[in-house]
Amino acid sequence: MSRLGHEPLQETVLDALTGVAPDIDPAALDPDVNFRDQTELDSVDYLNFVIALEQALGVHIPEQDYPRLSCLRGCLDYLPTLTAAD
């Protein structure tokens, strides 16, 4: 994964999220609160969100790390640690 700045990475995360749940208002999301607590995401939506992130960023996200992607802040903290070789 190329090193994206904070804003482009946030945009990528929100695009992936709204791609699986188009009714979500990204501006209304609290970055520190679990996506599933703020939205109607179910487990399939969440899995599709993770897959969309993998595809958009060209990375592999290990299943044990999925919980780290549960909120916007978690995504912004975790995703920059990945590289395309993962």
GROMACS elastic network, one bead per residue, 0.5 to 0.9 nm:
[ bonds ]
;  ai    aj funct       b0    kb
    1     4     6  0.81582   500
    1    57     6  0.57517   500
    1    58     6  0.58303   500
    1    59     6  0.61707   500
    1    79     6  0.89927   500
    1    80     6  0.80575   500
    1    82     6  0.67574   500
    1    85     6  0.81026   500
    2    57     6  0.79421   500
    2    58     6  0.88291   500
    2    80     6  0.87105   500
    2    83     6  0.74516   500
    2    84     6  0.77299   500
    3     9     6  0.88372   500
    3    80     6  0.66513   500
    3    83     6  0.86671   500
    4     7     6  0.79964   500
    4     8     6  0.60082   500
    4     9     6  0.56166   500
    4    80     6  0.74861   500
    5     8     6  0.55884   500
    5     9     6  0.60656   500
    5    10     6  0.85024   500
    5    80     6  0.89172   500
    6     9     6  0.52552   500
    6    10     6  0.60289   500
    6    11     6  0.86060   500
    6    76     6  0.70817   500
    7    10     6  0.50074   500
    7    11     6  0.61196   500
    7    12     6  0.86029   500
    8    11     6  0.50171   500
    8    12     6  0.61918   500
    8    13     6  0.86947   500
    9    13     6  0.62144   500
    9    14     6  0.86080   500
    9    75     6  0.87680   500
    9    76     6  0.69559   500
    9    79     6  0.83600   500
    9    80     6  0.85092   500
   10    13     6  0.51038   500
   10    14     6  0.61295   500
   10    15     6  0.84564   500
   10    72     6  0.76091   500
   10    75     6  0.82169   500
   10    76     6  0.67079   500
   11    14     6  0.51449   500
   11    15     6  0.59523   500
   11    16     6  0.85243   500
   12    15     6  0.50624   500
   12    16     6  0.61680   500
   12    17     6  0.85855   500
   12    53     6  0.75355   500
   12    56     6  0.72572   500
   12    57     6  0.81831   500
   13    16     6  0.51650   500
   13    17     6  0.61842   500
   13    18     6  0.86854   500
   13    49     6  0.85887   500
   13    52     6  0.87998   500
   13    53     6  0.67076   500
   13    56     6  0.89242   500
   13    72     6  0.75129   500
   13    75     6  0.73383   500
   13    76     6  0.82567   500
   14    18     6  0.60205   500
   14    19     6  0.82388   500
   14    26     6  0.64479   500
   14    72     6  0.81910   500
   15    18     6  0.52442   500
   15    19     6  0.58488   500
   15    20     6  0.87963   500
   15    26     6  0.88946   500
   15    52     6  0.89210   500
   15    53     6  0.89875   500
   16    20     6  0.66921   500
   16    21     6  0.87106   500
   16    48     6  0.85956   500
   16    49     6  0.57551   500
   16    50     6  0.80582   500
   16    51     6  0.87270   500
   16    52     6  0.54881   500
   16    53     6  0.60293   500
   16    56     6  0.78937   500
   17    20     6  0.55643   500
   17    21     6  0.61072   500
   17    22     6  0.77897   500
   17    24     6  0.79496   500
   17    26     6  0.85413   500
   17    45     6  0.86788   500
   17    46     6  0.84056   500
   17    48     6  0.87358   500
   17    49     6  0.56505   500
   17    50     6  0.87526   500
   17    52     6  0.81545   500
   17    53     6  0.86307   500
   18    23     6  0.71060   500
   18    24     6  0.60454   500
   18    25     6  0.80303   500
   18    26     6  0.76639   500
   18    49     6  0.86667   500
   19    22     6  0.57708   500
   19    48     6  0.89874   500
   19    49     6  0.77673   500
   19    52     6  0.80979   500
   20    41     6  0.86270   500
   20    45     6  0.59934   500
   20    46     6  0.81329   500
   20    48     6  0.65690   500
   20    49     6  0.61956   500
   20    52     6  0.83849   500
   21    24     6  0.59498   500
   21    39     6  0.86873   500
   21    40     6  0.81624   500
   21    41     6  0.71515   500
   21    45     6  0.72559   500
   21    49     6  0.87754   500
   22    25     6  0.81375   500
   23    39     6  0.89360   500
   24    27     6  0.88492   500
   24    28     6  0.82658   500
   24    29     6  0.84101   500
   24    39     6  0.68881   500
   24    40     6  0.85488   500
   25    28     6  0.54921   500
   25    29     6  0.69840   500
   26    29     6  0.54268   500
   26    30     6  0.89239   500
   27    30     6  0.84088   500
   29    32     6  0.86342   500
   29    33     6  0.78579   500
   29    35     6  0.78588   500
   29    38     6  0.71089   500
   29    39     6  0.88208   500
   29    72     6  0.82006   500
   30    33     6  0.55159   500
   30    34     6  0.83236   500
   30    35     6  0.85252   500
   30    38     6  0.80335   500
   30    71     6  0.82408   500
   30    72     6  0.77730   500
   30    73     6  0.89256   500
   31    34     6  0.80520   500
   31    35     6  0.86039   500
   31    71     6  0.60387   500
   31    73     6  0.51485   500
   31    74     6  0.81984   500
   32    35     6  0.89171   500
   32    71     6  0.59442   500
   32    72     6  0.65779   500
   32    73     6  0.56816   500
   32    74     6  0.76612   500
   33    36     6  0.84975   500
   33    37     6  0.69447   500
   33    38     6  0.71505   500
   33    70     6  0.80631   500
   33    71     6  0.57037   500
   33    72     6  0.78002   500
   33    73     6  0.84369   500
   34    37     6  0.52520   500
   34    38     6  0.66282   500
   34    39     6  0.88019   500
   34    69     6  0.87078   500
   34    70     6  0.51481   500
   34    72     6  0.79081   500
   35    38     6  0.52176   500
   35    39     6  0.59589   500
   35    40     6  0.85081   500
   35    41     6  0.73177   500
   35    46     6  0.88607   500
   35    69     6  0.88688   500
   35    70     6  0.58081   500
   35    71     6  0.52606   500
   35    72     6  0.76226   500
   36    39     6  0.52299   500
   36    40     6  0.63436   500
   36    41     6  0.53002   500
   36    42     6  0.72196   500
   36    43     6  0.88841   500
   36    46     6  0.82335   500
   36    70     6  0.74903   500
   36    71     6  0.84264   500
   37    40     6  0.78333   500
   37    41     6  0.84361   500
   38    41     6  0.84992   500
   39    42     6  0.88861   500
   40    45     6  0.89863   500
   41    44     6  0.79166   500
   41    45     6  0.55387   500
   41    46     6  0.63091   500
   42    45     6  0.52421   500
   42    46     6  0.62198   500
   42    47     6  0.87400   500
   43    46     6  0.50142   500
   43    47     6  0.62025   500
   43    48     6  0.86072   500
   44    47     6  0.50915   500
   44    48     6  0.61575   500
   44    49     6  0.85332   500
   45    48     6  0.50338   500
   45    49     6  0.60966   500
   45    50     6  0.87413   500
   46    50     6  0.63600   500
   46    51     6  0.86873   500
   46    70     6  0.85698   500
   47    50     6  0.51410   500
   47    51     6  0.62487   500
   47    52     6  0.85839   500
   47    66     6  0.85629   500
   48    52     6  0.60226   500
   48    53     6  0.85721   500
   49    52     6  0.50400   500
   49    53     6  0.62596   500
   49    54     6  0.87071   500
   50    53     6  0.50743   500
   50    54     6  0.62732   500
   50    55     6  0.87117   500
   50    61     6  0.76604   500
   50    66     6  0.73569   500
   50    69     6  0.78596   500
   51    54     6  0.50286   500
   51    55     6  0.62254   500
   51    56     6  0.85735   500
   51    60     6  0.87747   500
   51    61     6  0.84597   500
   52    55     6  0.51312   500
   52    56     6  0.60063   500
   52    57     6  0.84476   500
   53    56     6  0.51019   500
   53    57     6  0.59147   500
   53    58     6  0.80153   500
   53    59     6  0.79839   500
   53    61     6  0.86467   500
   54    57     6  0.53706   500
   54    58     6  0.54844   500
   54    60     6  0.57132   500
   54    61     6  0.66307   500
   55    58     6  0.51803   500
   55    59     6  0.69798   500
   55    60     6  0.85183   500
   56    59     6  0.81680   500
   57    60     6  0.88023   500
   57    79     6  0.88583   500
   57    84     6  0.80366   500
   58    83     6  0.83878   500
   58    84     6  0.58628   500
   59    82     6  0.68741   500
   59    83     6  0.63895   500
   59    85     6  0.72916   500
   59    86     6  0.64353   500
   60    82     6  0.80250   500
   60    83     6  0.84285   500
   60    84     6  0.74507   500
   60    85     6  0.82060   500
   60    86     6  0.58244   500
   61    64     6  0.83701   500
   61    65     6  0.66405   500
   61    66     6  0.71928   500
   61    79     6  0.87272   500
   61    82     6  0.79751   500
   61    86     6  0.78426   500
   62    65     6  0.54264   500
   62    66     6  0.69863   500
   62    86     6  0.88367   500
   63    66     6  0.53474   500
   63    67     6  0.84459   500
   64    67     6  0.72340   500
   64    68     6  0.86657   500
   65    68     6  0.54541   500
   65    69     6  0.74035   500
   65    78     6  0.88176   500
   66    69     6  0.54774   500
   66    70     6  0.72278   500
   67    70     6  0.53239   500
   67    71     6  0.87170   500
   67    74     6  0.85951   500
   68    71     6  0.76055   500
   68    74     6  0.54272   500
   68    75     6  0.66657   500
   68    77     6  0.86229   500
   68    78     6  0.67318   500
   69    72     6  0.71296   500
   69    73     6  0.82066   500
   69    74     6  0.52840   500
   69    76     6  0.84605   500
   69    77     6  0.89828   500
   69    78     6  0.73875   500
   69    79     6  0.83412   500
   70    73     6  0.85708   500
   70    74     6  0.64890   500
   70    75     6  0.72940   500
   71    74     6  0.52191   500
   71    75     6  0.63370   500
   71    76     6  0.87871   500
   72    75     6  0.51020   500
   72    76     6  0.62352   500
   72    77     6  0.86319   500
   73    76     6  0.50669   500
   73    77     6  0.60995   500
   73    78     6  0.84920   500
   74    77     6  0.51251   500
   74    78     6  0.59176   500
   74    79     6  0.82524   500
   75    78     6  0.52058   500
   75    79     6  0.56123   500
   75    80     6  0.85014   500
   76    79     6  0.58787   500
   76    80     6  0.69789   500
   77    80     6  0.66132   500
   77    81     6  0.77278   500
   78    81     6  0.56301   500
   78    82     6  0.74560   500
   79    82     6  0.55912   500
   79    83     6  0.87028   500
   80    83     6  0.77452   500
   82    85     6  0.82285   500
   82    86     6  0.65782   500
   83    86     6  0.55526   500
